[in-house]
Amino acid sequence: MASLIKRRKEIIQNPRNQQNRIAREVVVSALEVAIESANPYKLVMEHVRLEDSNLIIDGEEFSLNKYKNVLVVGGGKAVGAMAEALEDILGDRIKEGLVNILTGTAGRYRTRKIKLNEAGHPIPDLSGMAGAKCMLEMVEKSKKEDLIICLISGGGSAMMTLPARGISIEDKQKLTKLLLLSGANINEINTVRKHLSMFKGGQLSKAASPATIVSLILSDVVGDPIDSIASGPTAPDPTTYRDAIEILRKYDLWDKAPETIKNVLENGLAGILPETPKPDDPIFENVRNIVVGNNLMACKAARDRLKNLGFKTLILTTRMQGESREVGMFLGSIAKEISSSGNPHPPPAAIVIGGETTVTVRGRGLGGRNQELVLSAAKCIADRNGICIGSIGTDGIDGPTDAAGALVDGETLRRADELGLDYGKALMENDSYNFFRMLGDLLITGPTGSNVNDIAVLCVYA
């Protein structure tokens, strides 16, 4: 397999100690395999096939002879490759389609029937809004005898924005920035988003009813809650306007939110605006939501690679959440425990962890949750050879940076001291990116075209 991580050789060779270099090689290899396992094109091909006139998705048959039209909509970081795969399967059986993909990636994909509309992330933009509006109009025209295939992946919430009436795109952008800096987790952020949208929280299904909808979903949310992945445009929404308001108050954002947003939420709470569709709504009778890839699948791929390399390996969890720096210290303490006592496995041992942490931004630096996680772990493993901890976003994007993540070993802080880098200040200022940039220890892949949360690998070679 070709290297996914740029400057791979140099990153591995950065430490002087050979045990640290070996540990780095192991971690980088496992992370690359994890990303490759989440290839959206391959996942769609594995879950969808056409036999005569029967479309078989995850074992369920849909006779295309029953449907007058096949339409395709959707959005997210992985949807370009998903659309390409679906079109390779169905070809001209697709009447029309439109999906929102990440800005700057349209040239990667080949589609004829499905239009690719570039959209901004993580801050929503006008292009994404225009695409979402076109999709909503497309499904509103559908009939009972139509089949709508919705492609959904992480990033879809920002990339398929369609603000509720009275809310401008500028107001949505302002609130999005506030939420991303607040420390709120993705489920909380998406609860707010669903109640400020005409598209999310099952409202795409409502617009398409009574057509049949099949959603193919690449999950980027811990635990795979269908209603939260891309804010669940085709899923029932168990959350309420009250929940959204309480989340904004919890993170001290209510008074900072634009008045138009507060008005919509207050009107929803008062019953002036309708709630999002709930699980007992009959509009979901003809809706199937199918997860084709997730974090567990990628963690298993990393685990298998580590076992093949001779490491005793454990997937600790795929539900890693919490403040990045606290999770990083926890992982560092596990590495120290393995090195000192051989618990839970004696070296050579490796631990795989999946999920998604959060960063409460207090400083003015530049970084991402994966970079901050491993930065906080560095102190725990300082001066211990043969240990490496690496963490990446499987989409290749960690916060507002060009890095997917970073890695550390027992020499990291010593090398930083030699370069005059202030570890404590970097952590305090949320400046992990510049810290690792100076060390040459950033993991850079570019946008991978996938997204199944974050993966961290902890390796204790000796």
N, C-alpha and C positions, 0 to 999 in steps of 0.2 A: 504494500500500500504506500502510495506517495505521501510524503510528510504534509500534514495539514498545518503544522505550526511553523511559522516563519523563523528563520535563524535557529533552527532546531539544534544543530551541531554546536553552535556557539553557546547557547543556553546551557546545554548539558556540560560543556567544558568549563564553565565559569568558575566553579570551585577548584581549589588546588588538591583537595583530598580525593583519592580514587573511589573510596566508598561513597562519598557524596555524589560523585559523577554517575556511578552505577545507579544509585537511588533516583537521581534525576531522570536517567534514561528510562527506568521502569515506570515512573509516574507519567512522563510525557507519552510513552507508548500506550498506557492504559487510557489516558484522556483522549488521545487520537482515535482509538478504537471505539470509545463511547460515542464520540461525535459521528463517526462513520456509520454506526449501527442505527442512528436516527435519521438516515437519509430518507427524505420524504417521498421521493420518486419510488424507491424500492419498497417502502412501506405500503404505498397505495397498490403497487403491483402485487404485493403479497396478500393483500386483503380483498382485492377486487378482480374479478375475471368475467369474461363474456363467453357464454356457451350457447351457440345458436342465437336465439333471441332472448335468452335469460341472462340478466345481470345478477351475478352472485356476489354479495358483499358480506363477508364474515359468515358464510354459510346460509344466509337468507337470500331467497330468490325473488327477483323482481322481473316479471315478464314484460319486456319492452313492447310486446304487442298490445298490452293493456293501456299504454300511455300514448297520447297524441304527440306531446312534445317533451323533450328532455332539456332542462335548463340548468345552468351551472352558475353559482354565485359563491362569494366567500372572501376571506381576507386573512392576512397574517404573514409572518416572516417566512413560513415554509410553503405557502400556498402556490407560489410560482411553479415549483417542482411538482406539487400535487396536481395542479391543473394540467401540466404537461403529461403526466402519467395517465390521468383520466382520459385525456384526449387521445392518447395512444391506444387506449383500450376501446373507447367508444367511437372515435372518429366522427363521421358525418351523422351519426345518430344523435349527436348534440345539435339542437336547433340554434341555440345562442348561449353565450355566457359572458360574465364579467367578474373579475376578481381583483381585489386590491393587494398589491405586492409592495415590498419595500422599495423606497425611492433609490434609483441607481442600479437596479437589478434586472430590469426588463430584458436587457440584451442576453441574459443567461438562458432564457427559456424559449422554446419553440411551440407556439400554439397558433391555430388558424381560427377555430370556432370560438375560442374563449379569449376575450379581450383582457389584456393586462394593464391595469391602471395603477401607476405608482402613487404611493401614499407615504406620508411622514410618520416617523416613530422616533422617540416616545411621545413627542408632542404632536397632537393631531393638526392636520392642515386642510386647506381648501380642496386640494386634489382628492384627499381621502374622503372628505365630506361629499364631494360631487359623485365619487364612485359609489358610496353607500346609498345616496339618493337614487342613482340609476338602478341599483340592485333592488331597492325597495319598490320602485315603479315597475320593474320587470316582474317581480313575483306577485304584485297586486293584480296584474293582468292575467295571471295563471288561472287555470280551471281545474276541476276535480280530476280530470283525466290526464293531468300533467305530472311529470316527475321532476322534482327540483333536487339537485345534488349540491349541498352546501359544503364547501371546503373551509375548515377552520383550524387556525394554529395560533400559537402565542404571538402577541403583538397585534392581534385583531381588534382589541378594544380601541387602541389609538388609531389604527389604520382604517377602521370602519365607523368613524364618528359621524353621527347625524343628530345634532343637538335638538332637544325638545323646543317646541315653539316658544319664542321670546328670548332664547339664549343664543348669543352670537358665538362664532368660532373663537373670537378673542377671549370671551369669558371662559369657554371650555379650556383654552390653552392656559389661561392664568390658573384655573383651579387644578389642572393636571400638574403643573409645575409645583404648586403648593403640596399636593398629595405625594408626589414623588420624593420630596425633601422631608416629609413629615415623620417617616418611620412606619407608616401604615403598611400592612401587608397587602398582597395582591387581591385577596378576597375582599378586604375592606375597601380598597380602591375601586374594585369592580362593582361592589354594592352601590357606591355613590354613582358611578358611571351609568349603571342600568337605569337609575331613576332620573337621569338627565338626558335621555336618549329616546329617539323614535324607532331605533333599530335593535337595540340590545334587550336582554332580559326577556327573551321569548317573543319579542315584537315582530321579528322577521317571520316566524311561524304564524303569528296572528294575521299578518298581511297576506301570506300565501295560502291560508286555509280556504278551501278544503283539499288543496293539492297534496300529493304525497311528498314528504321531505325526507331525504337521507343525508345526514351530516357525517362527514369523515373528519375526525378530529385528531390533531396532534397535540397532546396535552403539555402545557407548560405550567400547570398549577399543581401544587402539592396535594396528593390524594386523588387527583383527576375529577374534581367536582364539575360536572358538565355545565352547570349554571354559571360557573365562574370563568371557564376557559373562553377567552375573547369576550367576556361578559355574557356568554350564553345566548346568542341571537335566536337559536332554535330550541332552547331549553326552558322548562318552567322555572320561574324565579321565586324561591322561598323567602327572599328578603323584601323589605318594605321601605316606604318613604321615611318612617320613623327610624329604621336602622341607619339609613343614609345620613340623617340629621345627627344622630348620636355619634356616628363615626367622625363627622366634621367637628363636633364639640369635643370629642375625646382627644383629638390632636390639635385643639385650639385653632381650628381653621374657620369656624363659623363666622366670626367677625371679620375675617380676611376675605371671605368668599364674595364674589360679585353679587349685587342685589338681585339680578335676574335669576341667578341660581337659587338663592335663598327663597325667592318668590315661588319658583316651581316646586321646590321641596315642601314649603309650607302649604301651598295649594293642594299638593298631593296628600299631605297629612290630614288636611281638612276634608278630603273627599271631593274636592272641586275637580281634580284631575284623576283619571282612573289609575288603579294600581297596575303593575306589570302582570302578565298572565301567570296564574298559579298552577300547581301540579294537577289539580282536578279539572282544569279547563279542557273542554272537549276538542279544542283546536289541536291538541297534541296526540289525538288518536292515530293520525297518519304520519307521525314523526318518528324517525329512528335516529338516535345519536350514537355513533360508533367510534370508540377510541382506537385508532390504528397504531399509535405509538406513544410512549410515555417515558418518564424518568427511570422507572424500574427496569425497563428493557435495556436502556443505555447502561445502567449500573451493572446489570448482569453481563453485558458485553465486556465491560472493564474488568469485572471479577474473573471472567473466563480467561482473559489475556494474562492477568496476574497469576492465576493458577498455572497456566501453561509455562510461565517463566519460573515456576518453582516456588511461588510464595503461598504460604498459608493465608487464606483470604476470607474476609467477612464483609458482607454488605451490612453496615451498621443500621442504616435507615435510608429511606427515600423521602422522609418527611422532615428533613432538617429545616428548621425555621428559627427565628429569633434575631437578635442584634448580631451583625457580622463579627464584630470584634470579640464578643462573648463566645460565639460558636468557635471562632479561631483559637481562643485560649483553651477551650474544651478539647479540641482536636490535638492541640499541642501537648496537652496533658496526657492524652491517650498514647501519643507517640513516645513520650517519656516513660510511661508505664511499661509499654512493650519492651523498650530498650533496657529498662532497669530490672524488671521482674519476669518478663516473658508472658505477661498476662494481657489480653486473653489468648495470644498466640506468641510463642517464642520466635525471634527472627530466624530466617527471613519471613516477615509478615507484612500484610497490607490490609488496609481498611478502605472501603469505598462508601462514600456518603453522598446522597442526593437530596435535592430540595431547593429551597430558595430563602436566603436570609434577607435582612433589610439593614439599611444604614440610616440612622438619624443624623442628618448633616448639621454639624455645628461649626465646622471650620470653613475656610475659603479655598481649600486645596482641590485637587482633581483626583478622582478615583472611582471605583466601583465596588460592589459588595464582595466579589470574589477576591479582588486585590486587598481589600481591607481585612478580609477573613484571614488570608495567609500572612499578612503583615502582623496581625495580632498574635499569630501562632509562633512567629519567629523567636520571640523572647523565651518561650517555653523550651525550645529545642536548641538554644544557643550552645555552641561548643560540643555538641553531640554528633559525632560522625556517623554516616550511614542512614541518616533520616532525611526524608524530603516530604513536603506537603505542597500539593498543587491544587488549584481550584479554578474552574472555568465556567462561563456561561456557554451552553451548547449552541447558542445562536451566534457566537463569536463576538458578542457585544457586551461589555461589562460597564454599566453606567454610561456617562457621556464621554467615553474614551474609545480609542481604536484598538484596545486590547480586549481579549476574551477573559483574561485573568492573569495570574502570576504564580510563581512558586518560590519556596524558601527551603533552606537546609541549615545545618548546624553552623555553617560558615557565614551565613547571610549578614548577621549583625557585625561580625568582625570585618567583613569586606566593606560594609557601610561606614564603619568608623574610619577605615583607611581612606575613604573618599570624602570624609568630613560630613557625612549625612547624619542628621539628627533623627533617630528612630522615634523618640517620644513626641517630637514636634510633628512629624509626618502623621502619626496616629491621631494626635490631637486636632490637627488641621484637616483631617480626611484627605490627606495628600499622598495616598499610597501609589498612585500612578507615577508621579515624579520620582518617588523613592525607588521604585523598581525600574523605571526608565534609566536612571543613572547607574544602576547595577547591571543592566542588560538582562533582567529576569522577567520581563513582561512576556506573556504568552499571547501571541498575535496570530489570528487565523484569517481575519477579515470575516464579513458576514458568511455564515456557513450554509444559509438557506434552510436551516432547521431550527428547532427550539423545543427542548424538553427539560426545561429548568437548568439548574446548576449541578455540577458534579465535582466533588473533591476526592482526591486520592492521597492517602497517607501511606508511606512506604518506610519500613525499618529494615534495612538490608543487613545490618550487623549490630 
